[in-house]
Structure formats: structure tokens, C-alpha cells
């Protein structure tokens, strides 16, 4: 009886470790060992059991057990990563591409429809109407009309609409006498066409002239008074 108790105390830990190792082997080892190559699986299991149960001077070979357990854990982790159960570490992840914020300008939807010729028309109109003083409001008025149902939806049709913009009749025939002011108007048009541009006029400001306001809701910018009819 004492001998039986001695064997029981000595080998119960070994049996427990063997059971845990076998459970890990059957549950998590990669397909290459357990699925597609049964012979390799048998050899691995036999080697594991033999090395775990090998006594050393009557005791469990602790070093071998630790080494085999480490091998099993490494294999399990590799298998789980292959199956994408365990997410990759931060260093292994592919760098994320920073996305640009969505355009905030109310005119953003118009930008794809504006051609190089349209830009040239806007620059000339801005120059002849303002010489650059309050020029952004001139461009905004054109864009506000394009977004309004009562007006055409293209730069050309808005600018050349009958009896709307006086410079339209001489847009390409009137001389450019102030190159610096013209260059300023080019910068203004570019700024208003920025996808993140913040307008200075309300969207219902659809008119301007250089002598009087046509509404109680107006503002003077440069030599022009801009106005609209709020609803």
C-alpha cells in the first residue's frame, strides 16, 4: 500500500501535465501537423509523452516538460495567428492611410463642374466688377446663383445671362490695365474654389450693384453693395 501511494504521489503531476499537453495538441496544433499529416502528428504526440514521462533519478524531468510546454504554446500561438484569431501586434499591422476630412464649403459640389474656361471667366468678371476689392463676394454671388433654382447652373450661363452682369459684354474686349489687381483676382477665385472655403455672404445673396441696395438685407464690400431676400 505504501508503495502504491508513493507511485500515486510521484506520477499524478506527470499524468496531469500529459493530459494538458495532449488537450492543447489536439485543440490548437496547425493543420500541417494534425490534419494533413497524421504520421507527423503521431510522432509529435509520442515524443511529447515520452519526454514528459521520462524520469530522472526517480523524479519528473522538469526541464524537458518546460521545454515541451514552451514548444506547444509557440505552436498554438502561431496557429491562431495563421487563422487570424489573434490580432497582429501594433508593429505588425499595416499602416493606416489617413483619410482627408470631407469638404466643408457649400460650393464643393460645384467644383467638379468648373472648367479652366469657367475660371478665366470668373477672374475677368471679378477684375472688371471689383478690381479685387470685395472680389470674393463677386465669385460667391455667381456660385450662389448656380445653387439657386431661379438661375442657370453653370458659370458661363450665369455670367452671360441677359441684363445681369454689365462686364459680360466686354469680358474679353475690355483691356486689363492693372495687372496687379488682375493677379489678385486670380488668387481670390482660387481661394473661393477651395473645398474648405468659408463664404462671407449668406447663400441667399444673389445680387450686387455699385449704387444702392435692392433689399433691407445688404452689405458693402469694396465698391459694390451685395444683397438678398431672406426667406
C-alpha positions in Angstrom: 0.0 0.0 0.0 2.8 2.4 0.8 4.4 1.6 -2.5 1.2 2.4 -4.3 0.8 5.7 -2.5 4.4 6.5 -3.4 3.7 5.9 -7.2 0.5 7.8 -6.9 2.2 10.9 -5.5 5.1 10.7 -8.0 3.2 10.3 -11.2 -0.1 12.2 -10.7 1.6 15.5 -11.6 3.1 13.8 -14.7 -0.3 12.5 -15.7 -1.9 15.9 -15.3 0.7 17.6 -17.4 0.4 15.0 -20.1 -3.4 15.4 -20.2 -3.0 19.2 -20.5 -0.4 18.9 -23.3 -2.4 16.4 -25.3 -5.5 18.7 -25.0 -3.5 21.6 -26.3 -2.1 19.5 -29.1 -5.4 18.2 -30.3 -7.2 21.5 -29.9 -4.7 24.0 -31.4 -1.9 22.5 -33.4 -1.7 23.7 -37.1 -3.3 21.6 -39.9 0.2 20.7 -41.2 0.7 18.5 -38.0 -2.8 17.3 -37.1 -4.8 17.5 -40.2 -2.9 16.8 -43.3 0.0 14.7 -41.9 -1.3 12.1 -39.3 2.1 10.4 -39.2 3.8 13.6 -38.1 1.1 14.1 -35.5 1.6 10.7 -34.0 5.3 11.2 -33.8 4.9 14.6 -32.2 2.5 13.2 -29.6 4.7 10.2 -28.8 7.8 12.3 -28.5 5.9 14.7 -26.2 4.5 11.9 -23.9 7.9 10.1 -23.8 9.8 13.2 -22.9 7.3 14.4 -20.3 7.2 11.0 -18.6 10.9 10.3 -18.7 12.1 10.0 -15.1 15.4 11.5 -13.9 16.7 9.8 -10.8 13.1 8.9 -9.9 11.7 12.3 -10.4 9.9 14.1 -13.3 12.2 15.7 -15.8 11.1 19.3 -15.2 13.4 20.9 -17.8 12.0 18.7 -20.6 8.4 19.4 -19.5 9.1 23.1 -19.5 10.7 22.9 -23.0 7.9 20.9 -24.5 5.2 23.1 -23.0 7.0 26.1 -24.5 7.0 24.4 -27.9 3.3 23.7 -27.7 2.4 27.2 -26.7 4.6 28.6 -29.5 2.9 26.3 -32.0 -0.6 27.2 -30.7 0.0 30.9 -30.9 1.4 30.5 -34.5 -1.7 28.5 -35.4 -4.1 31.1 -34.0 -2.3 33.9 -35.8 -2.4 32.0 -39.1 -6.2 31.6 -38.6 -6.4 35.3 -37.6 -7.8 34.6 -34.2 -5.1 36.6 -32.5 -4.8 40.2 -33.9 -1.3 41.2 -35.1 0.7 43.4 -32.8 0.9 47.1 -33.5 4.3 46.7 -35.2 2.9 44.0 -37.5 -0.2 45.9 -38.6 -0.2 47.7 -41.9 -0.1 51.5 -41.6 -3.5 53.1 -41.9 -3.9 55.7 -44.5 -5.2 59.0 -43.0 -8.4 60.0 -44.7 -8.9 63.6 -45.6 -11.8 65.4 -43.9 -15.0 65.9 -46.0 -15.2 69.3 -47.8 -17.0 71.9 -45.8 -17.5 74.6 -48.5 -21.2 75.0 -49.7 -19.7 75.3 -53.2 -17.8 71.9 -53.0 -20.5 70.2 -55.2 -19.9 72.8 -58.0 -16.1 72.4 -58.2 -16.0 69.3 -60.5 -18.2 71.1 -63.0 -16.0 74.2 -63.3 -13.6 74.2 -66.2 -10.5 76.2 -67.0 -12.6 78.4 -69.2 -15.0 79.0 -66.4 -12.2 80.0 -64.1 -11.0 82.5 -66.7 -14.5 84.0 -66.9 -14.7 84.3 -63.1 -11.3 86.0 -62.9 -12.2 88.6 -65.6 -15.6 89.2 -64.1 -14.1 89.7 -60.7 -11.5 92.1 -62.1 -14.0 94.3 -64.1 -16.5 94.3 -61.2 -14.2 95.0 -58.3 -10.5 95.2 -59.2 -10.1 92.7 -56.3 -11.8 94.8 -53.6 -14.6 92.6 -52.3 -13.8 90.3 -55.2 -14.6 87.1 -53.2 -18.2 88.3 -52.8 -18.5 88.6 -56.6 -17.5 85.0 -57.1 -19.8 83.9 -54.2 -22.7 85.7 -55.9 -22.1 83.7 -59.1 -21.9 80.4 -57.1 -25.0 81.3 -55.1 -26.9 81.7 -58.3 -25.6 78.4 -59.6 -27.1 76.7 -56.5 -30.4 78.6 -56.7 -33.3 77.1 -58.8 -34.1 80.5 -60.2 -30.8 80.9 -62.1 -28.7 78.8 -64.5 -26.4 76.1 -63.1 -23.2 76.9 -65.0 -20.6 79.7 -64.7 -21.0 80.6 -68.4 -24.8 80.8 -68.3 -24.9 82.8 -65.0 -22.4 85.4 -66.1 -23.8 85.8 -69.7 -27.5 85.8 -68.6 -29.1 88.8 -70.2 -29.0 92.0 -68.3 -27.3 90.6 -65.2 -23.6 91.5 -65.3 -22.6 94.6 -67.2 -18.9 93.5 -67.8 -20.2 90.4 -69.7 -20.5 92.4 -72.8 -16.8 93.4 -72.7 -15.3 90.5 -70.7 -12.7 89.7 -73.3 -12.6 93.0 -75.2 -12.1 95.4 -72.3 -8.3 95.9 -71.6 -6.6 94.7 -68.4 -5.0 98.0 -67.3 -4.0 96.9 -63.7 -2.0 93.6 -63.9 -1.5 93.5 -60.1 -5.2 93.8 -59.5 -5.8 91.1 -62.1 -3.3 88.8 -60.3 -5.2 89.4 -57.0 -8.4 88.4 -58.7 -6.8 85.1 -59.8 -5.8 84.4 -56.2 -9.4 85.3 -55.0 -11.0 82.9 -57.4 -8.6 80.1 -56.3 -9.4 80.8 -52.7 -13.2 80.7 -53.2 -12.8 77.4 -55.0 -11.1 75.7 -52.1 -13.2 72.7 -50.8 -12.9 74.1 -47.3 -13.7 77.8 -48.1 -16.0 79.6 -45.7 -18.2 82.1 -47.5 -18.6 85.7 -46.4 -22.1 86.1 -47.8 -25.3 84.3 -46.9 -26.4 81.8 -49.6 -29.4 84.0 -50.5 -27.2 87.0 -51.5 -27.8 86.7 -55.2 -27.4 90.4 -56.3 -25.0 93.3 -56.2 -24.5 96.7 -57.8 -22.5 99.8 -57.2 -25.1 102.4 -56.3 -27.8 101.2 -54.0 -29.1 98.2 -52.1 -32.1 96.5 -53.5 -33.1 95.0 -50.2 -33.0 95.8 -46.4 -30.6 92.8 -46.1 -27.3 94.0 -47.6 -23.6 94.8 -47.0 -21.0 96.9 -48.8 -17.7 95.3 -49.9 -15.3 97.3 -51.9 -17.2 99.4 -54.4 -20.3 97.2 -54.5 -23.3 96.6 -52.3 -24.3 92.9 -52.1 -27.8 91.9 -51.0 -30.5 89.2 -51.0 -34.1 88.5 -49.9 -34.1 86.1 -47.0 -36.9 83.6 -46.8 
